[in-house]
Amino acid sequence: MLVRVRAFAGFREILGKERELDAEEGSTIADILNELASYSPRFKESAFDNSGLLRDYVLLMWNKKRIDPLQDLSLEMHEGDELAIFPPVAGG
């Protein structure tokens, strides 16, 4: 199944603006993030801590709705779903 991953700000520099992943049926959001981490050690270092947990500051949106990384990483992705990944953003 194809899912779309969109990366923003610093993550865009690491992963590129947008990509389609050919994921296995039943893949979860955590599976997609782990696949991205295996593809890019720089993303892994930026998004995950030393114990392999997603860093607190990473923001995720699934199909344009913000999700809670502490509770929703087990959500199953489906054909055509979109996962957007945001690093911390500061501004003034």
GIURHU-V600287 format. One record per run of one state. SS is the DSSP state (h for helix, s for strand, l for the rest). FROM is the first residue (numbers start at 0). TO is the last residue. If there is no record, write none. Layout:
BEGIN
ss=SS from=FROM to=TO
ss=SS from=FROM to=TO
END
This chain:
BEGIN
ss=l from=0 to=0
ss=s from=1 to=7
ss=h from=8 to=14
ss=l from=15 to=16
ss=s from=17 to=21
ss=l from=22 to=26
ss=s from=27 to=27
ss=h from=28 to=38
ss=l from=39 to=39
ss=h from=40 to=46
ss=s from=47 to=47
ss=l from=48 to=52
ss=s from=53 to=53
ss=l from=54 to=57
ss=s from=58 to=61
ss=l from=62 to=63
ss=s from=64 to=66
ss=l from=67 to=74
ss=s from=75 to=75
ss=l from=76 to=80
ss=s from=81 to=85
ss=l from=86 to=91
END
